[in-house]
Amino acid sequence: AGETNRIMEVKDIAKFKKGQVLVTTMTDPDWEPIMKIASAIVTDSGGRTCHAAIISRELGIPCVVGTGNGSSTLKSGKKVTVDCAEGDEGYVFEGILPFKINKTDINNMKRPKTKVMMNIGSPDIAFATSFIPNDGVGLAREEFIINNTIKIHPLALLNYEKITDKKVKKQIDEITAGYKDKKQFFIDKLAEGVATIAAAYHPKDVIIRLSDFKSNEYANLIGGTPYEPVEANPMIGWRGASRYYDPKYEPAFALECKALAKVRNEMGLTNLKVMVPFCRTVVEGKKVLEIMAKHGLPQGKNGLEVYVMAEIPTNIILAEEFAKVFDGFSIGSNDLTQLCLGIDRDSGILNIAGAANEKSESVKDLIRYLIAVGKKTKTKVGICGQAPSDFPDFAEFLVELGIDSISLNPDTVIKTTLAITEKENKLSKKK
């Protein structure tokens, strides 16, 4: 609850004050600095798995997306209460309404056999969320750290001496003050953020997903425009694994590898594991592992496990081949759903029509097959997508299949853990 602040362009985010309700059309990583201090968020566009929905849930902020007319109805300065506790639909009420907090005693909670992990993006919440009963972090995101702390495109730091734009150079100088070597700034700051998450959950596993910005999001980083293509559909463009071994981007990926190697080798946080996103082919996966080894992250050394996101149908169709390359799979149900059903996960229209749903039998069949392959090849299979956080019955479906781990948004860990434990008890009684 709070006072609305209607901001339509990211250039105006400096006008936002802590505790206000952000009202806008849609968010992307550039909005995250004010999302962290908002009391709630309301957007015109987007579905359950759009940027605003995912980040707000991770931050524990109420968020209503896909309203269609939120920004035209809610002018700045109105006192409202945003309610996301009524099921699938969110509500925005006029005025500041009283609310009740339900508390759960976690001291006597039984741990289920299925590992219950967490999705974490911001290092700021890592230590606080680590006190929630958990088995580690199934998805740690680099994007939050890069966008909020580093703010600069890695290739701009690598080519600092060649920058001719005085405004960009001044911005970089201000952010990297004290760093003569601009590359080291990227390495140190990424390492600090990742290490904070790994330390908070140590000695439990923390699986860090390698950077997965889309080209338009990379372009929005300071100095990023010259290095990024303009793509009609960045969601299925130059992202994930395809960047890491590309000669145009490999020098930037090398900085990322060095940062993670610093966390593991210098800071001693060997509970940090690595996950490769959007890996389209087995050959591509092998190339990424070669590049990682070249820059200080050899698979297997000092217990380093490397997982692959199972978010493209090919990851599952060729699961037995991918299992020969990677140590495990983590199902990215958000992208898997959009690529299986042929939908744009940010589309409010499709979301309203009910098409964007991980509970589609086609998506569930892919997941069934992957878990079966995992058992056959003795390869770990987990999930870090939105589905089990949103749908307790989907989590129960995964437990029935014998999935190894389920990674959840922090706000759903308690209730979903209870549901998983109950489901396991029912299954054990049937045996």
C-alpha positions as CSV (number, residue, x, y, z in Angstrom):
1,A,0.0,0.0,0.0
2,G,1.1,3.5,-0.7
3,E,0.9,6.6,-2.9
4,T,0.9,5.9,-6.7
5,N,3.7,7.4,-8.9
6,R,2.9,7.0,-12.6
7,I,6.2,6.8,-14.5
8,M,6.0,6.0,-18.2
9,E,9.7,6.2,-19.3
10,V,12.8,4.8,-17.6
11,K,14.5,8.2,-17.9
12,D,12.2,9.5,-15.3
13,I,12.8,7.0,-12.5
14,A,14.7,9.5,-10.4
15,K,11.3,11.0,-9.6
16,F,10.3,7.8,-7.8
17,K,10.4,7.8,-4.0
18,K,10.8,4.8,-1.6
19,G,7.5,3.3,-0.5
20,Q,5.5,4.5,-3.5
21,V,3.4,2.3,-5.8
22,L,5.0,2.2,-9.3
23,V,2.5,2.5,-12.1
24,T,3.8,2.0,-15.6
25,T,3.3,0.2,-18.9
26,M,5.9,-2.6,-18.5
27,T,9.3,-3.0,-16.8
28,D,12.6,-4.4,-17.9
29,P,16.0,-4.7,-16.0
30,D,16.5,-0.9,-16.3
31,W,13.6,-0.4,-13.8
32,E,15.0,-2.6,-11.1
33,P,16.6,0.2,-9.0
34,I,13.2,1.6,-8.2
35,M,11.4,-1.7,-8.1
36,K,13.6,-2.5,-5.1
37,I,12.2,0.4,-3.2
38,A,8.5,0.2,-4.4
39,S,5.8,-0.9,-2.0
40,A,3.9,-2.4,-5.0
41,I,3.9,-2.4,-8.8
42,V,1.0,-2.1,-11.4
43,T,1.7,-2.5,-15.1
44,D,-0.5,-2.2,-18.2
45,S,1.1,-5.1,-20.0
46,G,2.8,-8.5,-19.3
47,G,1.8,-11.9,-18.1
48,R,2.6,-14.1,-15.1
49,T,6.2,-14.7,-16.3
50,C,7.0,-11.2,-17.5
51,H,9.9,-9.2,-15.9
52,A,7.8,-7.3,-13.5
53,A,6.0,-10.4,-12.2
54,I,9.2,-12.4,-11.6
55,I,11.3,-9.7,-10.0
56,S,8.5,-8.4,-7.8
57,R,7.8,-11.9,-6.4
58,E,11.5,-12.3,-5.7
59,L,11.6,-9.0,-3.8
60,G,8.4,-9.8,-2.0
61,I,6.5,-6.9,-3.5
62,P,2.8,-7.1,-4.5
63,C,2.5,-6.7,-8.3
64,V,-0.5,-6.7,-10.7
65,V,0.5,-7.0,-14.4
66,G,-1.5,-6.9,-17.6
67,T,-4.2,-4.5,-16.3
68,G,-4.6,-2.9,-19.7
69,N,-5.5,0.4,-18.3
70,G,-3.6,0.8,-15.1
71,S,-1.5,3.8,-16.1
72,S,-4.5,5.6,-17.5
73,T,-6.7,4.9,-14.5
74,L,-4.1,5.4,-11.7
75,K,-2.7,8.9,-11.8
76,S,0.2,10.0,-9.5
77,G,-0.6,10.8,-5.9
78,K,-3.5,8.4,-5.3
79,K,-3.4,6.3,-2.1
80,V,-4.1,2.6,-3.0
81,T,-3.7,-0.9,-1.7
82,V,-2.4,-3.6,-4.0
83,D,-3.7,-7.1,-3.2
84,C,-2.1,-10.2,-4.6
85,A,-3.4,-12.6,-2.0
86,E,-6.7,-13.6,-3.6
87,G,-5.6,-16.2,-6.1
88,D,-4.7,-15.8,-9.8
89,E,-6.1,-12.2,-10.0
90,G,-4.7,-9.2,-8.4
91,Y,-6.7,-6.1,-7.2
92,V,-6.0,-2.5,-6.7
93,F,-8.2,-0.9,-4.0
94,E,-8.7,2.8,-3.4
95,G,-7.2,3.9,0.0
96,I,-4.9,2.3,2.5
97,L,-6.7,-0.8,3.8
98,P,-5.9,-2.7,7.0
99,F,-4.5,-6.2,6.5
100,K,-3.7,-9.3,8.6
101,I,-0.4,-11.2,8.7
102,N,-0.5,-15.0,9.1
103,K,2.6,-16.5,10.8
104,T,3.9,-20.1,10.4
105,D,6.0,-21.8,13.1
106,I,9.0,-23.2,11.2
107,N,10.8,-24.7,14.1
108,N,9.0,-28.0,13.8
109,M,8.6,-28.1,10.0
110,K,9.6,-31.5,8.6
111,R,11.9,-31.4,5.6
112,P,10.7,-33.2,2.5
113,K,12.8,-35.7,0.5
114,T,12.5,-33.5,-2.5
115,K,15.1,-30.6,-2.2
116,V,13.3,-27.2,-1.8
117,M,15.6,-24.5,-3.0
118,M,15.2,-20.8,-3.8
119,N,15.4,-18.3,-6.7
120,I,17.5,-15.3,-5.7
121,G,18.5,-12.3,-7.8
122,S,19.4,-9.5,-5.4
123,P,22.4,-10.0,-3.0
124,D,20.6,-7.5,-0.7
125,I,18.0,-10.1,0.3
126,A,20.3,-13.2,0.4
127,F,21.1,-13.3,4.1
128,A,17.5,-12.5,5.1
129,T,16.0,-15.2,2.9
130,S,18.6,-17.8,3.9
131,F,16.8,-18.1,7.3
132,I,13.7,-19.5,5.5
133,P,14.0,-23.4,5.6
134,N,15.7,-24.4,2.4
135,D,18.2,-26.7,0.6
136,G,20.1,-23.9,-1.2
137,V,19.6,-21.7,-4.2
138,G,18.4,-23.4,-7.4
139,L,18.6,-20.2,-9.4
140,A,20.9,-17.2,-8.7
141,R,20.6,-14.5,-11.3
142,E,23.6,-12.4,-12.5
143,E,21.4,-9.8,-14.3
144,F,20.3,-8.1,-11.1
145,I,24.0,-7.5,-10.0
146,I,25.1,-6.4,-13.5
147,N,22.1,-4.0,-13.9
148,N,22.1,-2.5,-10.5
149,T,25.7,-2.5,-9.4
150,I,27.9,-2.6,-12.5
151,K,25.5,-0.8,-14.9
152,I,28.0,-0.7,-17.7
153,H,28.2,-3.0,-20.7
154,P,31.3,-5.3,-20.3
155,L,32.6,-4.6,-23.8
156,A,32.5,-0.8,-23.0
157,L,34.8,-1.5,-20.1
158,L,37.1,-3.6,-22.2
159,N,37.2,-0.9,-24.9
160,Y,37.3,2.0,-22.5
161,E,40.2,3.7,-24.2
162,K,38.4,3.7,-27.6
163,I,35.2,5.4,-26.3
164,T,34.7,8.8,-28.0
165,D,31.3,9.7,-26.4
166,K,32.2,12.1,-23.6
167,K,28.9,11.6,-21.8
168,V,29.3,7.8,-21.7
169,K,33.0,8.1,-20.7
170,K,32.0,10.4,-17.8
171,Q,29.4,8.0,-16.6
172,I,31.9,5.2,-16.6
173,D,34.5,7.2,-14.8
174,E,32.0,8.1,-12.0
175,I,30.8,4.5,-11.5
176,T,34.3,3.0,-11.7
177,A,36.0,5.7,-9.6
178,G,39.2,4.2,-8.0
179,Y,39.6,1.6,-10.8
180,K,42.3,2.3,-13.3
181,D,41.7,-1.1,-14.8
182,K,38.1,-0.9,-15.8
183,K,37.9,-4.7,-16.6
184,Q,38.8,-5.4,-12.9
185,F,35.8,-3.3,-11.8
186,F,33.4,-5.7,-13.6
187,I,35.2,-8.8,-12.2
188,D,35.3,-7.5,-8.6
189,K,31.7,-6.2,-8.5
190,L,30.2,-9.3,-10.0
191,A,32.3,-11.5,-7.7
192,E,31.1,-9.5,-4.7
193,G,27.5,-9.8,-5.5
194,V,27.7,-13.5,-6.3
195,A,29.8,-14.3,-3.3
196,T,27.3,-12.6,-1.0
197,I,24.6,-15.0,-2.2
198,A,27.0,-18.0,-2.0
199,A,28.2,-17.1,1.5
200,A,24.6,-16.5,2.8
201,Y,23.7,-20.1,1.9
202,H,27.0,-21.8,2.5
203,P,27.6,-24.8,2.5
204,K,24.4,-25.5,0.6
205,D,24.6,-25.5,-3.2
206,V,24.1,-22.1,-5.0
207,I,23.5,-22.5,-8.7
208,I,24.4,-19.3,-10.6
209,R,22.9,-18.8,-14.0
210,L,25.4,-17.2,-16.4
211,S,24.2,-13.9,-17.8
212,D,21.0,-14.1,-19.8
213,F,20.2,-10.5,-20.9
214,K,18.6,-10.2,-24.3
215,S,20.3,-7.9,-26.8
216,N,17.9,-5.0,-26.2
217,E,18.6,-5.3,-22.5
218,Y,22.4,-5.3,-23.0
219,A,22.0,-2.3,-25.3
220,N,20.4,-0.4,-22.4
221,L,23.5,-0.8,-20.2
222,I,25.9,2.2,-20.3
223,G,28.0,2.2,-23.4
224,G,26.1,-0.9,-24.7
225,T,24.4,0.4,-27.9
226,P,27.5,0.1,-30.3
227,Y,27.9,-3.6,-29.4
228,E,24.3,-4.9,-29.7
229,P,22.2,-5.8,-32.8
230,V,18.7,-4.5,-33.2
231,E,16.6,-7.7,-33.2
232,A,12.9,-8.0,-34.0
233,N,12.5,-10.7,-31.3
234,P,15.3,-10.6,-28.8
235,M,13.6,-13.3,-26.7
236,I,14.7,-15.9,-29.3
237,G,17.7,-14.0,-30.6
238,W,21.4,-13.5,-29.5
239,R,21.1,-14.6,-25.9
240,G,22.5,-17.2,-23.5
241,A,25.0,-19.8,-24.7
242,S,25.3,-18.4,-28.3
243,R,27.0,-15.3,-26.9
244,Y,29.6,-16.9,-24.8
245,Y,31.7,-18.5,-27.6
246,D,31.0,-15.8,-30.2
247,P,34.2,-13.9,-31.0
248,K,32.3,-10.6,-30.7
249,Y,31.3,-11.4,-27.1
250,E,33.8,-13.9,-25.7
251,P,36.1,-11.3,-24.2
252,A,33.1,-10.0,-22.1
253,F,32.2,-13.6,-21.1
254,A,35.8,-14.1,-20.0
255,L,35.3,-11.4,-17.4
256,E,32.2,-13.2,-16.1
257,C,34.2,-16.5,-15.9
258,K,37.0,-14.8,-14.0
259,A,34.5,-13.3,-11.5
260,L,33.0,-16.7,-10.8
261,A,36.4,-18.3,-10.6
262,K,37.4,-15.6,-8.0
263,V,34.4,-16.6,-5.9
264,R,35.2,-20.3,-6.0
265,N,39.0,-20.2,-6.0
266,E,40.0,-17.1,-4.0
267,M,37.1,-16.8,-1.7
268,G,36.7,-20.5,-1.2
269,L,33.0,-20.6,-1.9
270,T,33.0,-23.9,-3.8
271,N,29.3,-24.4,-3.1
272,L,28.9,-22.2,-6.1
273,K,27.8,-24.2,-9.2
274,V,27.2,-22.9,-12.7
275,M,24.2,-23.1,-15.1
276,V,24.2,-22.4,-18.8
277,P,21.0,-20.8,-20.2
278,F,19.4,-21.0,-23.6
279,C,21.8,-23.7,-25.0
280,R,20.3,-24.6,-28.4
281,T,22.6,-27.6,-29.3
282,V,24.9,-30.2,-27.7
283,V,27.8,-28.8,-29.8
284,E,27.0,-25.3,-28.4
285,G,27.2,-26.7,-24.9
286,K,30.6,-28.3,-25.5
287,K,31.9,-25.0,-26.9
288,V,30.7,-23.1,-23.8
289,L,32.4,-25.6,-21.5
290,E,35.7,-25.2,-23.5
291,I,35.5,-21.4,-23.2
292,M,34.7,-21.7,-19.4
293,A,37.8,-23.9,-18.9
294,K,39.9,-21.5,-20.9
295,H,39.0,-18.7,-18.6
296,G,39.3,-20.4,-15.2
297,L,36.2,-22.5,-14.8
298,P,37.0,-26.1,-15.9
299,Q,34.1,-28.5,-15.3
300,G,34.8,-31.0,-12.6
301,K,37.8,-29.2,-11.1
302,N,37.4,-28.6,-7.3
303,G,33.9,-30.1,-7.5
304,L,32.6,-27.6,-10.1
305,E,29.3,-28.9,-11.5
306,V,27.8,-27.3,-14.7
307,Y,24.1,-27.5,-15.3
308,V,22.1,-26.6,-18.4
309,M,18.7,-24.9,-18.4
310,A,16.1,-27.2,-20.0
311,E,14.0,-24.3,-21.5
312,I,14.1,-25.1,-25.2
313,P,12.3,-28.2,-26.5
314,T,15.5,-29.5,-28.0
315,N,17.1,-29.7,-24.5
316,I,14.5,-32.3,-23.7
317,I,14.2,-34.0,-27.1
318,L,18.0,-34.6,-27.0
319,A,18.2,-34.9,-23.2
320,E,20.2,-38.1,-23.4
321,E,22.9,-36.3,-25.4
322,F,22.8,-33.2,-23.2
323,A,23.2,-35.5,-20.2
324,K,26.6,-36.6,-21.6
325,V,27.8,-33.0,-21.5
326,F,26.3,-31.5,-18.4
327,D,26.0,-32.5,-14.7
328,G,22.3,-31.8,-14.5
329,F,19.2,-30.1,-15.9
330,S,17.2,-27.2,-14.5
331,I,13.8,-26.8,-16.1
332,G,13.1,-23.2,-17.1
333,S,9.3,-23.6,-17.3
334,N,8.8,-19.9,-18.4
335,D,10.7,-20.2,-21.6
336,L,9.8,-23.8,-22.1
337,T,6.1,-23.0,-22.1
338,Q,6.4,-20.1,-24.5
339,L,8.5,-22.1,-27.0
340,C,6.4,-25.3,-26.6
341,L,3.1,-23.4,-27.1
342,G,4.4,-20.7,-29.5
343,I,3.5,-17.8,-27.4
344,D,5.1,-14.6,-26.2
345,R,5.3,-14.9,-22.4
346,D,5.1,-11.1,-22.1
347,S,1.8,-11.0,-24.0
348,G,-1.0,-9.8,-21.8
349,I,-3.5,-10.8,-24.4
350,L,-2.4,-14.4,-24.5
351,N,-2.2,-14.5,-20.7
352,I,-5.8,-13.3,-20.4
353,A,-6.9,-15.9,-22.9
354,G,-5.4,-18.6,-20.7
355,A,-2.9,-19.8,-23.4
356,A,0.2,-19.0,-21.3
357,N,0.0,-21.9,-18.9
358,E,2.7,-24.3,-17.8
359,K,0.0,-26.8,-16.9
360,S,-0.6,-27.6,-20.6
361,E,-0.3,-31.3,-21.2
362,S,2.3,-30.7,-23.9
363,V,4.6,-28.9,-21.4
364,K,3.9,-31.5,-18.8
365,D,4.8,-34.3,-21.2
366,L,8.1,-32.7,-22.0
367,I,8.9,-32.5,-18.2
368,R,7.8,-36.2,-17.7
369,Y,10.2,-37.3,-20.4
370,L,13.1,-35.2,-19.1
371,I,12.7,-36.6,-15.5
372,A,12.6,-40.1,-16.9
373,V,15.8,-39.5,-18.9
374,G,17.4,-38.0,-15.7
375,K,16.6,-41.2,-13.8
376,K,17.9,-43.4,-16.7
377,T,21.2,-41.5,-17.1
378,K,21.5,-40.8,-13.3
379,T,21.5,-37.0,-14.1
380,K,20.1,-34.5,-11.7
381,V,16.8,-32.8,-12.7
382,G,15.4,-29.7,-11.0
383,I,13.1,-26.8,-11.8
384,C,13.7,-23.1,-11.3
385,G,10.8,-21.7,-13.4
386,Q,7.7,-19.9,-12.1
387,A,5.2,-22.8,-12.3
388,P,5.7,-24.5,-8.9
389,S,5.8,-21.1,-7.1
390,D,2.4,-20.2,-8.7
391,F,0.7,-23.6,-8.7
392,P,1.0,-25.9,-5.6
393,D,-0.6,-28.7,-7.7
394,F,2.2,-28.3,-10.3
395,A,4.7,-28.8,-7.5
396,E,2.8,-32.0,-6.4
397,F,2.9,-33.2,-10.1
398,L,6.7,-32.8,-10.0
399,V,7.0,-34.7,-6.7
400,E,5.0,-37.6,-8.2
401,L,7.5,-37.8,-11.0
402,G,10.4,-37.9,-8.6
403,I,12.1,-34.6,-9.5
404,D,15.3,-34.0,-7.5
405,S,14.7,-30.4,-6.6
406,I,12.2,-27.6,-6.8
407,S,13.4,-24.0,-6.7
408,L,10.9,-21.4,-5.6
409,N,10.4,-17.7,-5.0
410,P,11.1,-16.9,-1.4
411,D,7.5,-15.9,-0.7
412,T,6.2,-19.3,-1.6
413,V,8.7,-21.6,0.1
414,I,6.8,-22.3,3.3
415,K,3.4,-23.1,1.8
416,T,4.9,-25.1,-1.1
417,T,7.2,-27.0,1.3
418,L,4.2,-28.0,3.4
419,A,2.3,-29.1,0.2
420,I,5.3,-31.1,-1.0
421,T,5.7,-32.9,2.4
422,E,2.0,-33.7,2.4
423,K,2.2,-35.1,-1.1
424,E,5.3,-37.2,-0.2
425,N,3.4,-38.6,2.8
426,K,0.5,-39.6,0.6
427,L,2.7,-41.3,-1.9
428,S,4.6,-43.2,0.8
429,K,1.3,-44.6,2.2
430,K,0.3,-45.9,-1.3
431,K,3.5,-48.0,-1.5
